[in-house]
Amino acid sequence: MNKTLLNRITLNSQVGHGKPTIRNTRYLVESILEYLSGGDSIEDILQEFPDLVKEDILASIAYATEVLKHKGVTYSGAE
């Protein structure tokens, strides 16, 4: 776990409806992951949102990894 990256992820009930955000901004971790899973590259996201940096995207991935490690989430695949 990279604590430096994870420090970029914030939880604030006043921002993003209390969901994890990047540096206490309006950028939801969930949204960044959706862009990535939709096929956008890190470079694509950075072009679309110039106030983000590569470490913000990597922090989102690291956060999701940590959550999955502790939640034990399973997915049965397409029905």
PyMOL Python script that loads the backbone (N, CA, C, O; Angstrom):
from pymol import cmd

cmd.read_pdbstr("""\
ATOM      1  N   MET A   1       0.845  -1.177   0.000  1.00  0.00           N
ATOM      2  CA  MET A   1       0.000   0.000   0.000  1.00  0.00           C
ATOM      3  C   MET A   1       0.896   1.248   0.000  1.00  0.00           C
ATOM      4  O   MET A   1       1.862   1.338   0.758  1.00  0.00           O
ATOM      5  N   ASN A   2       0.560   2.175  -0.843  1.00  0.00           N
ATOM      6  CA  ASN A   2       1.321   3.405  -0.926  1.00  0.00           C
ATOM      7  C   ASN A   2       0.570   4.507  -0.188  1.00  0.00           C
ATOM      8  O   ASN A   2      -0.353   5.112  -0.733  1.00  0.00           O
ATOM      9  N   LYS A   3       0.968   4.761   1.041  1.00  0.00           N
ATOM     10  CA  LYS A   3       0.266   5.744   1.874  1.00  0.00           C
ATOM     11  C   LYS A   3       0.338   7.149   1.286  1.00  0.00           C
ATOM     12  O   LYS A   3      -0.592   7.937   1.457  1.00  0.00           O
ATOM     13  N   THR A   4       1.418   7.468   0.604  1.00  0.00           N
ATOM     14  CA  THR A   4       1.526   8.785  -0.015  1.00  0.00           C
ATOM     15  C   THR A   4       0.418   8.975  -1.039  1.00  0.00           C
ATOM     16  O   THR A   4      -0.225  10.024  -1.076  1.00  0.00           O
ATOM     17  N   LEU A   5       0.194   7.962  -1.871  1.00  0.00           N
ATOM     18  CA  LEU A   5      -0.895   8.044  -2.846  1.00  0.00           C
ATOM     19  C   LEU A   5      -2.242   8.096  -2.143  1.00  0.00           C
ATOM     20  O   LEU A   5      -3.090   8.917  -2.492  1.00  0.00           O
ATOM     21  N   LEU A   6      -2.445   7.242  -1.170  1.00  0.00           N
ATOM     22  CA  LEU A   6      -3.739   7.173  -0.501  1.00  0.00           C
ATOM     23  C   LEU A   6      -4.080   8.456   0.257  1.00  0.00           C
ATOM     24  O   LEU A   6      -5.253   8.733   0.505  1.00  0.00           O
ATOM     25  N   ASN A   7      -3.075   9.231   0.622  1.00  0.00           N
ATOM     26  CA  ASN A   7      -3.335  10.513   1.288  1.00  0.00           C
ATOM     27  C   ASN A   7      -4.051  11.498   0.363  1.00  0.00           C
ATOM     28  O   ASN A   7      -4.615  12.488   0.829  1.00  0.00           O
ATOM     29  N   ARG A   8      -4.030  11.234  -0.926  1.00  0.00           N
ATOM     30  CA  ARG A   8      -4.717  12.089  -1.894  1.00  0.00           C
ATOM     31  C   ARG A   8      -6.229  11.862  -1.882  1.00  0.00           C
ATOM     32  O   ARG A   8      -6.987  12.695  -2.380  1.00  0.00           O
ATOM     33  N   ILE A   9      -6.661  10.750  -1.322  1.00  0.00           N
ATOM     34  CA  ILE A   9      -8.079  10.402  -1.301  1.00  0.00           C
ATOM     35  C   ILE A   9      -8.684  10.907   0.003  1.00  0.00           C
ATOM     36  O   ILE A   9      -8.171  10.633   1.088  1.00  0.00           O
ATOM     37  N   THR A  10      -9.786  11.649  -0.122  1.00  0.00           N
ATOM     38  CA  THR A  10     -10.406  12.243   1.054  1.00  0.00           C
ATOM     39  C   THR A  10     -11.873  11.850   1.156  1.00  0.00           C
ATOM     40  O   THR A  10     -12.545  11.601   0.155  1.00  0.00           O
ATOM     41  N   LEU A  11     -12.344  11.802   2.389  1.00  0.00           N
ATOM     42  CA  LEU A  11     -13.755  11.577   2.679  1.00  0.00           C
ATOM     43  C   LEU A  11     -14.248  12.783   3.464  1.00  0.00           C
ATOM     44  O   LEU A  11     -13.740  13.100   4.539  1.00  0.00           O
ATOM     45  N   ASN A  12     -15.249  13.445   2.900  1.00  0.00           N
ATOM     46  CA  ASN A  12     -15.774  14.661   3.516  1.00  0.00           C
ATOM     47  C   ASN A  12     -17.264  14.694   3.218  1.00  0.00           C
ATOM     48  O   ASN A  12     -17.664  14.708   2.054  1.00  0.00           O
ATOM     49  N   SER A  13     -18.078  14.707   4.246  1.00  0.00           N
ATOM     50  CA  SER A  13     -19.528  14.684   4.051  1.00  0.00           C
ATOM     51  C   SER A  13     -20.031  15.912   3.284  1.00  0.00           C
ATOM     52  O   SER A  13     -21.141  15.897   2.752  1.00  0.00           O
ATOM     53  N   GLN A  14     -19.232  16.958   3.228  1.00  0.00           N
ATOM     54  CA  GLN A  14     -19.621  18.187   2.535  1.00  0.00           C
ATOM     55  C   GLN A  14     -19.194  18.211   1.061  1.00  0.00           C
ATOM     56  O   GLN A  14     -19.572  19.116   0.318  1.00  0.00           O
ATOM     57  N   VAL A  15     -18.411  17.222   0.647  1.00  0.00           N
ATOM     58  CA  VAL A  15     -17.899  17.179  -0.728  1.00  0.00           C
ATOM     59  C   VAL A  15     -18.225  15.821  -1.331  1.00  0.00           C
ATOM     60  O   VAL A  15     -17.935  14.787  -0.730  1.00  0.00           O
ATOM     61  N   GLY A  16     -18.817  15.820  -2.499  1.00  0.00           N
ATOM     62  CA  GLY A  16     -19.081  14.565  -3.199  1.00  0.00           C
ATOM     63  C   GLY A  16     -20.058  13.656  -2.484  1.00  0.00           C
ATOM     64  O   GLY A  16     -19.988  12.434  -2.617  1.00  0.00           O
ATOM     65  N   HIS A  17     -20.969  14.246  -1.725  1.00  0.00           N
ATOM     66  CA  HIS A  17     -21.965  13.468  -0.972  1.00  0.00           C
ATOM     67  C   HIS A  17     -21.331  12.455  -0.025  1.00  0.00           C
ATOM     68  O   HIS A  17     -21.917  11.414   0.270  1.00  0.00           O
ATOM     69  N   GLY A  18     -20.129  12.770   0.446  1.00  0.00           N
ATOM     70  CA  GLY A  18     -19.450  11.904   1.392  1.00  0.00           C
ATOM     71  C   GLY A  18     -18.718  10.734   0.766  1.00  0.00           C
ATOM     72  O   GLY A  18     -18.146   9.908   1.478  1.00  0.00           O
ATOM     73  N   LYS A  19     -18.726  10.651  -0.555  1.00  0.00           N
ATOM     74  CA  LYS A  19     -17.998   9.580  -1.240  1.00  0.00           C
ATOM     75  C   LYS A  19     -16.522   9.961  -1.336  1.00  0.00           C
ATOM     76  O   LYS A  19     -16.177  11.138  -1.230  1.00  0.00           O
ATOM     77  N   PRO A  20     -15.648   8.967  -1.536  1.00  0.00           N
ATOM     78  CA  PRO A  20     -14.221   9.265  -1.667  1.00  0.00           C
ATOM     79  C   PRO A  20     -13.960  10.177  -2.871  1.00  0.00           C
ATOM     80  O   PRO A  20     -14.432   9.923  -3.980  1.00  0.00           O
ATOM     81  N   THR A  21     -13.202  11.234  -2.620  1.00  0.00           N
ATOM     82  CA  THR A  21     -12.840  12.173  -3.681  1.00  0.00           C
ATOM     83  C   THR A  21     -11.329  12.332  -3.733  1.00  0.00           C
ATOM     84  O   THR A  21     -10.601  11.893  -2.843  1.00  0.00           O
ATOM     85  N   ILE A  22     -10.887  12.967  -4.796  1.00  0.00           N
ATOM     86  CA  ILE A  22      -9.468  13.258  -4.955  1.00  0.00           C
ATOM     87  C   ILE A  22      -9.179  14.632  -4.374  1.00  0.00           C
ATOM     88  O   ILE A  22      -9.722  15.635  -4.837  1.00  0.00           O
ATOM     89  N   ARG A  23      -8.337  14.677  -3.375  1.00  0.00           N
ATOM     90  CA  ARG A  23      -7.870  15.919  -2.740  1.00  0.00           C
ATOM     91  C   ARG A  23      -9.002  16.852  -2.345  1.00  0.00           C
ATOM     92  O   ARG A  23      -8.894  18.071  -2.481  1.00  0.00           O
ATOM     93  N   ASN A  24     -10.085  16.269  -1.854  1.00  0.00           N
ATOM     94  CA  ASN A  24     -11.206  17.064  -1.338  1.00  0.00           C
ATOM     95  C   ASN A  24     -11.824  17.959  -2.419  1.00  0.00           C
ATOM     96  O   ASN A  24     -12.321  19.048  -2.131  1.00  0.00           O
ATOM     97  N   THR A  25     -11.782  17.483  -3.659  1.00  0.00           N
ATOM     98  CA  THR A  25     -12.365  18.212  -4.782  1.00  0.00           C
ATOM     99  C   THR A  25     -13.651  17.521  -5.210  1.00  0.00           C
ATOM    100  O   THR A  25     -14.103  16.582  -4.555  1.00  0.00           O
ATOM    101  N   ARG A  26     -14.229  17.975  -6.289  1.00  0.00           N
ATOM    102  CA  ARG A  26     -15.456  17.379  -6.803  1.00  0.00           C
ATOM    103  C   ARG A  26     -15.206  16.094  -7.587  1.00  0.00           C
ATOM    104  O   ARG A  26     -16.158  15.453  -8.033  1.00  0.00           O
ATOM    105  N   TYR A  27     -13.954  15.710  -7.760  1.00  0.00           N
ATOM    106  CA  TYR A  27     -13.627  14.513  -8.526  1.00  0.00           C
ATOM    107  C   TYR A  27     -13.789  13.264  -7.668  1.00  0.00           C
ATOM    108  O   TYR A  27     -13.014  13.028  -6.741  1.00  0.00           O
ATOM    109  N   LEU A  28     -14.804  12.470  -7.986  1.00  0.00           N
ATOM    110  CA  LEU A  28     -15.056  11.237  -7.250  1.00  0.00           C
ATOM    111  C   LEU A  28     -14.116  10.132  -7.729  1.00  0.00           C
ATOM    112  O   LEU A  28     -13.865   9.991  -8.926  1.00  0.00           O
ATOM    113  N   VAL A  29     -13.608   9.364  -6.794  1.00  0.00           N
ATOM    114  CA  VAL A  29     -12.797   8.194  -7.133  1.00  0.00           C
ATOM    115  C   VAL A  29     -13.606   7.284  -8.060  1.00  0.00           C
ATOM    116  O   VAL A  29     -13.089   6.766  -9.050  1.00  0.00           O
ATOM    117  N   GLU A  30     -14.850   7.105  -7.730  1.00  0.00           N
ATOM    118  CA  GLU A  30     -15.757   6.267  -8.513  1.00  0.00           C
ATOM    119  C   GLU A  30     -15.794   6.702  -9.986  1.00  0.00           C
ATOM    120  O   GLU A  30     -15.769   5.857 -10.880  1.00  0.00           O
ATOM    121  N   SER A  31     -15.850   7.981 -10.232  1.00  0.00           N
ATOM    122  CA  SER A  31     -15.906   8.496 -11.605  1.00  0.00           C
ATOM    123  C   SER A  31     -14.611   8.227 -12.358  1.00  0.00           C
ATOM    124  O   SER A  31     -14.632   7.839 -13.526  1.00  0.00           O
ATOM    125  N   ILE A  32     -13.497   8.432 -11.692  1.00  0.00           N
ATOM    126  CA  ILE A  32     -12.198   8.175 -12.329  1.00  0.00           C
ATOM    127  C   ILE A  32     -12.091   6.705 -12.708  1.00  0.00           C
ATOM    128  O   ILE A  32     -11.624   6.374 -13.798  1.00  0.00           O
ATOM    129  N   LEU A  33     -12.522   5.825 -11.814  1.00  0.00           N
ATOM    130  CA  LEU A  33     -12.477   4.390 -12.109  1.00  0.00           C
ATOM    131  C   LEU A  33     -13.406   4.035 -13.263  1.00  0.00           C
ATOM    132  O   LEU A  33     -13.090   3.156 -14.065  1.00  0.00           O
ATOM    133  N   GLU A  34     -14.537   4.703 -13.352  1.00  0.00           N
ATOM    134  CA  GLU A  34     -15.455   4.464 -14.476  1.00  0.00           C
ATOM    135  C   GLU A  34     -14.810   4.870 -15.798  1.00  0.00           C
ATOM    136  O   GLU A  34     -14.948   4.166 -16.799  1.00  0.00           O
ATOM    137  N   TYR A  35     -14.110   5.993 -15.806  1.00  0.00           N
ATOM    138  CA  TYR A  35     -13.406   6.398 -17.021  1.00  0.00           C
ATOM    139  C   TYR A  35     -12.378   5.335 -17.418  1.00  0.00           C
ATOM    140  O   TYR A  35     -12.293   4.952 -18.585  1.00  0.00           O
ATOM    141  N   LEU A  36     -11.608   4.870 -16.453  1.00  0.00           N
ATOM    142  CA  LEU A  36     -10.589   3.862 -16.739  1.00  0.00           C
ATOM    143  C   LEU A  36     -11.207   2.562 -17.235  1.00  0.00           C
ATOM    144  O   LEU A  36     -10.731   1.976 -18.207  1.00  0.00           O
ATOM    145  N   SER A  37     -12.260   2.113 -16.572  1.00  0.00           N
ATOM    146  CA  SER A  37     -12.886   0.852 -16.982  1.00  0.00           C
ATOM    147  C   SER A  37     -13.597   0.994 -18.326  1.00  0.00           C
ATOM    148  O   SER A  37     -13.835  -0.001 -19.011  1.00  0.00           O
ATOM    149  N   GLY A  38     -13.934   2.224 -18.703  1.00  0.00           N
ATOM    150  CA  GLY A  38     -14.544   2.481 -20.003  1.00  0.00           C
ATOM    151  C   GLY A  38     -13.533   2.548 -21.139  1.00  0.00           C
ATOM    152  O   GLY A  38     -13.907   2.687 -22.303  1.00  0.00           O
ATOM    153  N   GLY A  39     -12.256   2.450 -20.799  1.00  0.00           N
ATOM    154  CA  GLY A  39     -11.223   2.420 -21.827  1.00  0.00           C
ATOM    155  C   GLY A  39     -10.381   3.675 -21.938  1.00  0.00           C
ATOM    156  O   GLY A  39      -9.433   3.718 -22.722  1.00  0.00           O
ATOM    157  N   ASP A  40     -10.716   4.704 -21.159  1.00  0.00           N
ATOM    158  CA  ASP A  40      -9.892   5.912 -21.192  1.00  0.00           C
ATOM    159  C   ASP A  40      -8.546   5.624 -20.536  1.00  0.00           C
ATOM    160  O   ASP A  40      -8.466   4.889 -19.552  1.00  0.00           O
ATOM    161  N   SER A  41      -7.509   6.203 -21.086  1.00  0.00           N
ATOM    162  CA  SER A  41      -6.180   6.068 -20.496  1.00  0.00           C
ATOM    163  C   SER A  41      -5.986   7.160 -19.441  1.00  0.00           C
ATOM    164  O   SER A  41      -6.774   8.101 -19.345  1.00  0.00           O
ATOM    165  N   ILE A  42      -4.940   7.012 -18.671  1.00  0.00           N
ATOM    166  CA  ILE A  42      -4.601   8.052 -17.700  1.00  0.00           C
ATOM    167  C   ILE A  42      -4.380   9.370 -18.428  1.00  0.00           C
ATOM    168  O   ILE A  42      -4.812  10.424 -17.961  1.00  0.00           O
ATOM    169  N   GLU A  43      -3.711   9.307 -19.565  1.00  0.00           N
ATOM    170  CA  GLU A  43      -3.447  10.515 -20.343  1.00  0.00           C
ATOM    171  C   GLU A  43      -4.743  11.159 -20.821  1.00  0.00           C
ATOM    172  O   GLU A  43      -4.863  12.385 -20.823  1.00  0.00           O
ATOM    173  N   ASP A  44      -5.725  10.333 -21.231  1.00  0.00           N
ATOM    174  CA  ASP A  44      -7.026  10.861 -21.656  1.00  0.00           C
ATOM    175  C   ASP A  44      -7.690  11.639 -20.516  1.00  0.00           C
ATOM    176  O   ASP A  44      -8.208  12.737 -20.722  1.00  0.00           O
ATOM    177  N   ILE A  45      -7.669  11.067 -19.332  1.00  0.00           N
ATOM    178  CA  ILE A  45      -8.307  11.699 -18.167  1.00  0.00           C
ATOM    179  C   ILE A  45      -7.593  13.003 -17.823  1.00  0.00           C
ATOM    180  O   ILE A  45      -8.240  14.002 -17.508  1.00  0.00           O
ATOM    181  N   LEU A  46      -6.280  12.996 -17.881  1.00  0.00           N
ATOM    182  CA  LEU A  46      -5.520  14.201 -17.555  1.00  0.00           C
ATOM    183  C   LEU A  46      -5.769  15.313 -18.566  1.00  0.00           C
ATOM    184  O   LEU A  46      -5.764  16.490 -18.205  1.00  0.00           O
ATOM    185  N   GLN A  47      -5.987  14.954 -19.823  1.00  0.00           N
ATOM    186  CA  GLN A  47      -6.317  15.974 -20.830  1.00  0.00           C
ATOM    187  C   GLN A  47      -7.703  16.555 -20.575  1.00  0.00           C
ATOM    188  O   GLN A  47      -7.919  17.757 -20.733  1.00  0.00           O
ATOM    189  N   GLU A  48      -8.637  15.697 -20.180  1.00  0.00           N
ATOM    190  CA  GLU A  48     -10.006  16.144 -19.934  1.00  0.00           C
ATOM    191  C   GLU A  48     -10.111  16.996 -18.667  1.00  0.00           C
ATOM    192  O   GLU A  48     -10.903  17.936 -18.600  1.00  0.00           O
ATOM    193  N   PHE A  49      -9.302  16.652 -17.669  1.00  0.00           N
ATOM    194  CA  PHE A  49      -9.336  17.336 -16.371  1.00  0.00           C
ATOM    195  C   PHE A  49      -7.926  17.815 -16.020  1.00  0.00           C
ATOM    196  O   PHE A  49      -7.220  17.147 -15.265  1.00  0.00           O
ATOM    197  N   PRO A  50      -7.511  18.963 -16.557  1.00  0.00           N
ATOM    198  CA  PRO A  50      -6.123  19.408 -16.401  1.00  0.00           C
ATOM    199  C   PRO A  50      -5.700  19.738 -14.971  1.00  0.00           C
ATOM    200  O   PRO A  50      -4.508  19.881 -14.702  1.00  0.00           O
ATOM    201  N   ASP A  51      -6.656  19.861 -14.053  1.00  0.00           N
ATOM    202  CA  ASP A  51      -6.252  20.134 -12.669  1.00  0.00           C
ATOM    203  C   ASP A  51      -5.916  18.859 -11.900  1.00  0.00           C
ATOM    204  O   ASP A  51      -5.531  18.923 -10.732  1.00  0.00           O
ATOM    205  N   LEU A  52      -6.061  17.695 -12.551  1.00  0.00           N
ATOM    206  CA  LEU A  52      -5.622  16.434 -11.951  1.00  0.00           C
ATOM    207  C   LEU A  52      -4.210  16.120 -12.424  1.00  0.00           C
ATOM    208  O   LEU A  52      -3.766  16.599 -13.467  1.00  0.00           O
ATOM    209  N   VAL A  53      -3.516  15.308 -11.638  1.00  0.00           N
ATOM    210  CA  VAL A  53      -2.179  14.828 -12.008  1.00  0.00           C
ATOM    211  C   VAL A  53      -2.189  13.309 -11.969  1.00  0.00           C
ATOM    212  O   VAL A  53      -3.090  12.688 -11.405  1.00  0.00           O
ATOM    213  N   LYS A  54      -1.178  12.731 -12.575  1.00  0.00           N
ATOM    214  CA  LYS A  54      -1.105  11.267 -12.684  1.00  0.00           C
ATOM    215  C   LYS A  54      -1.254  10.587 -11.320  1.00  0.00           C
ATOM    216  O   LYS A  54      -1.915   9.554 -11.212  1.00  0.00           O
ATOM    217  N   GLU A  55      -0.653  11.152 -10.299  1.00  0.00           N
ATOM    218  CA  GLU A  55      -0.729  10.558  -8.961  1.00  0.00           C
ATOM    219  C   GLU A  55      -2.163  10.497  -8.441  1.00  0.00           C
ATOM    220  O   GLU A  55      -2.493   9.612  -7.652  1.00  0.00           O
ATOM    221  N   ASP A  56      -3.011  11.417  -8.867  1.00  0.00           N
ATOM    222  CA  ASP A  56      -4.421  11.390  -8.465  1.00  0.00           C
ATOM    223  C   ASP A  56      -5.115  10.155  -9.038  1.00  0.00           C
ATOM    224  O   ASP A  56      -5.908   9.509  -8.352  1.00  0.00           O
ATOM    225  N   ILE A  57      -4.820   9.834 -10.277  1.00  0.00           N
ATOM    226  CA  ILE A  57      -5.416   8.669 -10.924  1.00  0.00           C
ATOM    227  C   ILE A  57      -4.889   7.396 -10.270  1.00  0.00           C
ATOM    228  O   ILE A  57      -5.650   6.473  -9.982  1.00  0.00           O
ATOM    229  N   LEU A  58      -3.587   7.359 -10.041  1.00  0.00           N
ATOM    230  CA  LEU A  58      -2.992   6.188  -9.382  1.00  0.00           C
ATOM    231  C   LEU A  58      -3.536   6.028  -7.965  1.00  0.00           C
ATOM    232  O   LEU A  58      -3.717   4.905  -7.494  1.00  0.00           O
ATOM    233  N   ALA A  59      -3.794   7.129  -7.292  1.00  0.00           N
ATOM    234  CA  ALA A  59      -4.368   7.071  -5.944  1.00  0.00           C
ATOM    235  C   ALA A  59      -5.767   6.469  -5.982  1.00  0.00           C
ATOM    236  O   ALA A  59      -6.143   5.715  -5.085  1.00  0.00           O
ATOM    237  N   SER A  60      -6.531   6.792  -7.003  1.00  0.00           N
ATOM    238  CA  SER A  60      -7.875   6.221  -7.143  1.00  0.00           C
ATOM    239  C   SER A  60      -7.803   4.707  -7.299  1.00  0.00           C
ATOM    240  O   SER A  60      -8.583   3.973  -6.691  1.00  0.00           O
ATOM    241  N   ILE A  61      -6.883   4.258  -8.100  1.00  0.00           N
ATOM    242  CA  ILE A  61      -6.698   2.812  -8.293  1.00  0.00           C
ATOM    243  C   ILE A  61      -6.236   2.155  -6.997  1.00  0.00           C
ATOM    244  O   ILE A  61      -6.732   1.093  -6.622  1.00  0.00           O
ATOM    245  N   ALA A  62      -5.292   2.784  -6.320  1.00  0.00           N
ATOM    246  CA  ALA A  62      -4.783   2.232  -5.054  1.00  0.00           C
ATOM    247  C   ALA A  62      -5.891   2.165  -4.011  1.00  0.00           C
ATOM    248  O   ALA A  62      -5.980   1.196  -3.257  1.00  0.00           O
ATOM    249  N   TYR A  63      -6.732   3.188  -3.968  1.00  0.00           N
ATOM    250  CA  TYR A  63      -7.840   3.202  -3.010  1.00  0.00           C
ATOM    251  C   TYR A  63      -8.804   2.056  -3.301  1.00  0.00           C
ATOM    252  O   TYR A  63      -9.210   1.337  -2.387  1.00  0.00           O
ATOM    253  N   ALA A  64      -9.166   1.886  -4.554  1.00  0.00           N
ATOM    254  CA  ALA A  64     -10.076   0.798  -4.929  1.00  0.00           C
ATOM    255  C   ALA A  64      -9.478  -0.558  -4.571  1.00  0.00           C
ATOM    256  O   ALA A  64     -10.189  -1.452  -4.111  1.00  0.00           O
ATOM    257  N   THR A  65      -8.195  -0.708  -4.779  1.00  0.00           N
ATOM    258  CA  THR A  65      -7.516  -1.962  -4.438  1.00  0.00           C
ATOM    259  C   THR A  65      -7.610  -2.242  -2.947  1.00  0.00           C
ATOM    260  O   THR A  65      -7.905  -3.365  -2.538  1.00  0.00           O
ATOM    261  N   GLU A  66      -7.359  -1.223  -2.135  1.00  0.00           N
ATOM    262  CA  GLU A  66      -7.434  -1.403  -0.686  1.00  0.00           C
ATOM    263  C   GLU A  66      -8.855  -1.724  -0.228  1.00  0.00           C
ATOM    264  O   GLU A  66      -9.048  -2.575   0.642  1.00  0.00           O
ATOM    265  N   VAL A  67      -9.834  -1.061  -0.797  1.00  0.00           N
ATOM    266  CA  VAL A  67     -11.226  -1.324  -0.429  1.00  0.00           C
ATOM    267  C   VAL A  67     -11.587  -2.767  -0.757  1.00  0.00           C
ATOM    268  O   VAL A  67     -12.209  -3.454   0.053  1.00  0.00           O
ATOM    269  N   LEU A  68     -11.202  -3.224  -1.933  1.00  0.00           N
ATOM    270  CA  LEU A  68     -11.522  -4.598  -2.326  1.00  0.00           C
ATOM    271  C   LEU A  68     -10.819  -5.624  -1.443  1.00  0.00           C
ATOM    272  O   LEU A  68     -11.383  -6.681  -1.156  1.00  0.00           O
ATOM    273  N   LYS A  69      -9.622  -5.333  -1.018  1.00  0.00           N
ATOM    274  CA  LYS A  69      -8.902  -6.242  -0.124  1.00  0.00           C
ATOM    275  C   LYS A  69      -9.662  -6.444   1.181  1.00  0.00           C
ATOM    276  O   LYS A  69      -9.659  -7.539   1.743  1.00  0.00           O
ATOM    277  N   HIS A  70     -10.305  -5.397   1.656  1.00  0.00           N
ATOM    278  CA  HIS A  70     -10.956  -5.453   2.972  1.00  0.00           C
ATOM    279  C   HIS A  70     -12.439  -5.755   2.904  1.00  0.00           C
ATOM    280  O   HIS A  70     -13.028  -6.168   3.903  1.00  0.00           O
ATOM    281  N   LYS A  71     -13.047  -5.563   1.764  1.00  0.00           N
ATOM    282  CA  LYS A  71     -14.490  -5.787   1.642  1.00  0.00           C
ATOM    283  C   LYS A  71     -14.826  -7.207   1.197  1.00  0.00           C
ATOM    284  O   LYS A  71     -15.920  -7.698   1.475  1.00  0.00           O
ATOM    285  N   GLY A  72     -13.912  -7.860   0.520  1.00  0.00           N
ATOM    286  CA  GLY A  72     -14.201  -9.200   0.040  1.00  0.00           C
ATOM    287  C   GLY A  72     -15.330  -9.215  -0.992  1.00  0.00           C
ATOM    288  O   GLY A  72     -16.153 -10.130  -1.009  1.00  0.00           O
ATOM    289  N   VAL A  73     -15.360  -8.205  -1.842  1.00  0.00           N
ATOM    290  CA  VAL A  73     -16.400  -8.095  -2.852  1.00  0.00           C
ATOM    291  C   VAL A  73     -16.217  -9.174  -3.913  1.00  0.00           C
ATOM    292  O   VAL A  73     -15.107  -9.435  -4.377  1.00  0.00           O
ATOM    293  N   THR A  74     -17.328  -9.788  -4.278  1.00  0.00           N
ATOM    294  CA  THR A  74     -17.280 -10.796  -5.329  1.00  0.00           C
ATOM    295  C   THR A  74     -18.204 -10.376  -6.463  1.00  0.00           C
ATOM    296  O   THR A  74     -19.139  -9.601  -6.261  1.00  0.00           O
ATOM    297  N   TYR A  75     -17.940 -10.884  -7.633  1.00  0.00           N
ATOM    298  CA  TYR A  75     -18.739 -10.572  -8.817  1.00  0.00           C
ATOM    299  C   TYR A  75     -18.955 -11.877  -9.561  1.00  0.00           C
ATOM    300  O   TYR A  75     -18.006 -12.604  -9.853  1.00  0.00           O
ATOM    301  N   SER A  76     -20.205 -12.164  -9.863  1.00  0.00           N
ATOM    302  CA  SER A  76     -20.522 -13.448 -10.508  1.00  0.00           C
ATOM    303  C   SER A  76     -20.444 -13.378 -12.022  1.00  0.00           C
ATOM    304  O   SER A  76     -20.620 -14.402 -12.682  1.00  0.00           O
ATOM    305  N   GLY A  77     -20.191 -12.226 -12.590  1.00  0.00           N
ATOM    306  CA  GLY A  77     -20.089 -12.088 -14.040  1.00  0.00           C
ATOM    307  C   GLY A  77     -21.431 -11.807 -14.678  1.00  0.00           C
ATOM    308  O   GLY A  77     -22.436 -11.607 -13.995  1.00  0.00           O
ATOM    309  N   ALA A  78     -21.428 -11.795 -15.985  1.00  0.00           N
ATOM    310  CA  ALA A  78     -22.638 -11.477 -16.736  1.00  0.00           C
ATOM    311  C   ALA A  78     -23.665 -12.603 -16.593  1.00  0.00           C
ATOM    312  O   ALA A  78     -23.323 -13.781 -16.482  1.00  0.00           O
ATOM    313  N   GLU A  79     -24.919 -12.197 -16.601  1.00  0.00           N
ATOM    314  CA  GLU A  79     -25.994 -13.185 -16.472  1.00  0.00           C
ATOM    315  C   GLU A  79     -26.547 -13.529 -17.815  1.00  0.00           C
ATOM    316  O   GLU A  79     -27.462 -14.346 -17.915  1.00  0.00           O
TER     317      GLU A  79
END
""", "prot")
cmd.dss("prot")
cmd.show_as("cartoon", "prot")
cmd.util.cbc("prot")
cmd.orient("prot")
